[in-house]
């Protein structure tokens, strides 16, 4: 069987820093492309990514097995957990104020802390004072250390039991809801930051969102994650042979879902796929690479409360260039300076340490 292939190295430092041009080139080659250098398959089109995720036979390969994975089922928080999260979300103004200095708000630090407080509230763990979340350390890893999950076994005795399963050492003892929120903490924090950053660059859309934050905030979050998912790609292993967009992927083959390529697929999103538009129709509003409704609901709630807290400010603009970094699997915000005051001098050095 013939299939399109490419010799591109997706782990090249230049590609990792800005994967969009290479992802667009791969998308033009076909929906399923053989990555000769990585001995893997790249899924590049939106429809093909959705098809791959709904097969139910892809086993995620976590980049860091020391942190809990999202459980295979979709848990719902109990009443006490819901009340605890509601209490945290009512403190969104406090979170923003705590990361504002000289009129400049670090959106990245505020997003990390609101996400962390939400996870700790779900776990019923008192929030440490102060809560330290270093910008260069993943939120999930920092929280996992605070929650003291059982360390993973050095050598798993058995292979994961089924699609989406993995050794249950990390996070053992945490409830499924907490594991779910913890597994998606970095995506949520990055999504909150990206949403604020995009709205700061689109004042007309910010005007609409601040007028109806409850209705439009979730759309802004999903649009930000479509355009700039924190995980440009996600690596899986096929548990069984499957046909994806006419290409046979054998059991045991490695499959790379290129979320950033799929999120900018003109066949799905039209000629404006590379632009931010909160009114873009959504076909499957969920976090990139996740079918977990619990994580999606939490992210939407956190975005709504942050934007409600900012809604009193008609002026929202970048105060300086942001700080970003990346690994082989994830893009992270170090800081994202925003101002809501047109008279504020733009001084990124005035930002507090996160």
C-alpha positions in Angstrom: 0.0 0.0 0.0 1.4 3.5 -0.9 1.1 6.4 1.5 2.6 9.9 1.7 5.7 10.2 3.8 8.1 12.9 5.0 11.6 13.1 6.4 10.9 16.1 8.6 12.1 16.0 12.2 9.3 17.3 14.4 11.7 17.3 17.4 14.1 19.7 15.7 14.5 22.7 18.0 13.5 25.1 15.3 10.3 23.1 14.6 9.5 22.9 18.3 9.8 26.7 18.7 7.4 27.3 15.9 5.7 24.1 14.5 3.0 25.9 12.5 4.8 26.1 9.1 6.0 22.5 9.2 2.5 21.3 10.4 0.9 23.2 7.5 3.4 21.6 5.0 2.5 18.1 6.4 -1.2 18.9 6.2 -0.7 19.7 2.5 0.9 16.3 2.0 -2.1 14.4 3.3 -4.3 13.6 6.4 -2.0 10.6 7.4 1.7 11.0 6.7 4.5 8.6 7.5 7.2 10.2 9.5 10.3 8.4 8.3 12.7 9.9 10.9 10.4 9.0 13.8 9.1 5.7 12.5 5.6 7.0 13.2 2.4 8.2 11.6 1.4 11.9 11.7 -2.3 12.7 11.7 -2.7 16.2 10.3 -6.3 17.0 9.3 -9.0 17.9 11.7 -11.4 15.1 10.5 -8.6 12.5 10.7 -7.6 13.5 14.2 -11.3 13.3 15.3 -11.5 9.9 13.6 -8.3 8.7 15.3 -9.5 9.8 18.8 -12.9 8.1 18.4 -11.5 4.7 17.4 -10.9 4.0 21.1 -7.7 2.0 20.3 -5.0 4.7 20.8 -3.0 4.4 24.0 -1.5 7.8 25.1 2.2 7.8 25.7 2.7 10.2 28.6 5.8 12.3 28.5 6.0 12.2 32.3 4.7 9.0 34.0 5.3 10.5 37.4 2.1 12.5 37.3 -1.4 11.1 37.3 -3.2 10.3 34.1 -6.9 11.2 33.4 -8.9 8.1 34.4 -10.6 6.1 31.6 -14.1 7.0 32.8 -15.5 10.5 33.2 -16.1 11.2 36.9 -18.3 13.9 38.3 -17.4 15.9 41.4 -19.5 15.4 44.5 -21.4 18.2 46.2 -18.7 19.1 48.6 -16.1 19.3 45.8 -18.4 21.5 43.7 -18.9 23.9 46.7 -15.1 24.0 47.3 -14.5 24.8 43.6 -17.2 27.5 43.6 -15.5 29.1 46.6 -12.2 29.2 44.8 -13.7 30.6 41.6 -15.3 33.4 43.6 -11.8 34.5 44.5 -10.8 35.2 40.9 -10.5 38.9 41.5 -8.2 38.2 44.4 -6.0 36.0 42.2 -5.7 38.7 39.6 -4.9 41.3 42.2 -2.2 39.1 43.7 -0.4 39.1 40.3 -0.8 42.7 39.5 2.0 45.2 40.1 2.3 48.8 39.0 -0.8 48.3 36.9 0.5 45.3 35.0 -1.1 41.9 35.5 0.9 38.7 34.8 -1.9 36.6 33.2 0.2 33.5 33.1 0.9 33.5 36.8 -2.8 34.3 37.6 -3.9 31.4 35.4 -1.5 29.0 37.0 -2.6 29.9 40.5 -6.4 29.8 39.7 -5.9 26.3 38.2 -3.8 25.1 41.1 -6.3 26.4 43.7 -9.1 24.6 41.8 -7.2 21.3 41.9 -6.4 21.7 45.6 -10.0 22.5 46.4 -11.2 19.4 44.6 -8.6 17.4 46.6 -9.8 18.9 49.9 -6.2 20.1 50.6 -5.6 23.4 52.3 -3.9 25.8 50.1 -0.2 26.4 51.2 0.6 30.0 52.0 2.2 31.1 49.9 1.4 28.8 47.0 4.7 28.6 45.0 4.3 27.6 41.4 7.6 28.3 39.5 7.0 29.5 36.0 9.3 26.9 34.5 7.8 24.0 36.4 4.7 22.3 35.0 1.6 23.0 37.2 0.7 19.3 37.2 4.2 18.4 38.5 4.1 21.1 41.2 0.6 20.0 42.4 1.5 16.3 42.3 4.3 17.1 44.7 2.0 19.0 47.0 -0.6 16.2 46.9 2.0 13.5 47.6 0.8 10.9 45.1 2.4 7.5 45.3 5.5 7.4 43.1 5.3 5.2 40.0 6.9 1.8 40.0 10.4 1.6 38.6 9.4 -1.3 36.2 5.7 -1.8 35.5 4.9 -5.5 35.8 2.3 -5.5 33.1 1.4 -3.6 30.0 -1.6 -1.2 30.3 -4.8 -3.1 30.2 -6.5 -1.2 27.4 -6.8 2.0 25.5 -6.0 5.0 27.5 -4.8 2.9 30.5 -1.3 3.2 32.0 0.5 2.0 35.1 -1.4 3.3 38.2 1.5 4.2 40.4 1.3 8.0 39.9 -1.6 9.6 41.7 -2.7 6.4 43.4 -5.0 7.3 46.3 -6.3 10.5 44.6 -10.0 10.5 43.6 -10.8 10.1 39.9 -12.0 13.7 39.8 -8.8 15.0 41.2 -6.7 12.9 38.9 -8.7 14.2 36.0 -8.2 17.9 37.0 -4.6 17.3 37.8 -3.9 15.6 34.4 -5.2 18.6 32.6 -3.8 21.3 34.8 -1.1 22.5 32.4 -3.5 22.6 29.4 -6.0 24.5 31.5 -3.5 27.1 32.7 -2.1 27.6 29.2 -5.6 27.8 27.8 -6.6 30.5 30.3 -3.4 32.5 29.5 -3.8 32.1 25.8 -7.4 33.3 26.0 -6.5 36.5 27.9 -3.6 37.1 25.5 -5.7 36.7 22.4 -8.5 38.9 23.7 -5.9 41.6 24.5 -4.9 41.5 20.9 -8.5 41.7 19.7 -10.2 44.7 21.5 -13.3 44.4 19.4 -13.8 40.8 20.6 -12.9 41.7 24.1 -15.7 44.3 24.1 -18.2 41.6 23.1 -16.9 39.1 25.7 -16.9 41.6 28.6 -20.5 42.4 27.8 -21.5 38.7 28.0 -18.7 36.8 29.8 -20.9 33.9 30.9 -22.0 33.2 27.3 -18.8 34.0 25.4 -16.0 33.1 27.7 -16.1 29.3 26.9 -16.1 30.1 23.2 -13.0 32.3 23.7 -11.3 29.5 25.5 -12.0 26.9 22.8 -10.9 29.3 20.1 -7.6 30.1 21.8 -6.9 26.4 22.3 -7.8 25.6 18.7 -5.4 28.3 17.5 -2.5 27.6 19.9 -2.9 24.3 21.8 -0.2 23.9 24.5 0.5 20.4 23.1 1.3 20.9 19.4 1.3 17.2 19.1 0.4 14.2 21.2 1.9 10.7 20.9 -0.1 7.5 21.0 0.4 3.8 20.3 -2.1 1.9 18.3 -3.5 -1.0 20.4 -4.9 -2.7 17.3 -4.7 -2.4 13.5 -7.0 0.4 12.3 -7.7 2.2 9.0 -7.3 5.9 9.3 -8.3 8.1 6.3 -7.6 5.1 4.0 -4.2 4.3 5.5 -3.7 1.1 7.5 -2.0 1.7 10.9 -0.8 -1.5 12.4 -1.0 -2.5 16.0 2.0 -1.2 18.0 2.6 1.6 15.5 3.3 5.1 17.0 0.7 7.7 16.1 1.4 11.5 16.4 -1.8 13.6 16.5 -0.8 17.1 15.3 -3.3 19.2 17.2 -1.9 22.5 15.9 -2.1 21.3 12.3 -5.7 20.0 12.8 -6.7 23.2 14.6 -5.7 25.3 11.7 -7.1 23.0 9.0 -8.8 25.2 6.4 -11.0 22.3 5.3 -12.6 22.4 8.7 -12.2 26.1 9.8 -12.3 27.9 6.5 -10.0 30.5 5.0 -9.6 32.3 8.3 -8.3 29.2 10.2 -5.2 31.1 11.3 -7.1 33.9 12.9 -8.8 34.3 16.3 -12.6 34.5 16.1 -14.8 33.8 19.2 -17.9 33.4 16.9 -16.4 30.6 14.9 -18.8 27.6 14.9 -17.6 24.8 17.1 -18.0 21.1 16.1 -16.6 19.4 19.2 -15.9 21.8 22.1 -13.4 20.0 24.3 -9.8 20.4 25.3 -7.3 19.4 22.6 -6.6 15.7 22.7 -9.1 15.0 25.5 -12.5 13.5 25.7 -12.9 14.3 29.4 -16.0 16.4 30.0 -15.0 17.0 33.6 -11.7 18.7 32.6 -13.5 20.7 29.9 -16.2 21.9 32.3 -13.6 23.0 34.9 -11.6 24.9 32.3 -14.7 26.6 31.0 -15.7 27.6 34.5 -12.3 29.0 35.4 -12.2 31.0 32.1 -15.6 32.4 32.8 -14.7 33.6 36.3 -11.4 35.1 35.2 -13.1 37.1 32.4 -16.0 38.1 34.7 -13.4 39.5 37.1 -11.8 41.5 34.2 -15.2 42.6 32.7 -15.2 45.9 34.6 -12.2 47.0 32.5 -12.9 48.1 28.9 -9.2 48.4 28.2 -7.1 45.2 27.9 -3.8 45.2 26.0 -0.4 43.5 26.1 2.0 45.5 28.3 5.1 43.9 26.9 6.4 40.9 25.0 5.5 37.6 26.7 7.9 35.0 27.9 7.5 31.4 26.5 9.4 28.2 26.6 8.8 24.7 25.3 9.8 21.1 25.7 9.5 18.3 23.1 5.8 17.9 24.0 4.5 21.2 25.4 4.5 25.0 25.0 4.5 26.9 28.3 3.9 30.5 29.3 6.5 32.0 31.6 4.8 35.3 31.9 2.1 37.3 29.9 2.1 41.0 31.0 -1.3 42.7 30.4 -2.6 46.0 31.5 -6.2 47.2 31.9 -5.2 50.8 32.4 -4.3 53.0 29.3 -2.2 55.3 31.5 0.0 52.4 32.8 3.6 52.5 31.7 4.5 49.3 30.0 7.3 47.8 32.1 7.5 44.0 32.2 10.2 44.2 34.9 7.5 45.4 37.2 5.9 42.0 37.2 6.0 40.0 40.4 7.7 36.6 40.5 5.3 33.8 40.1 
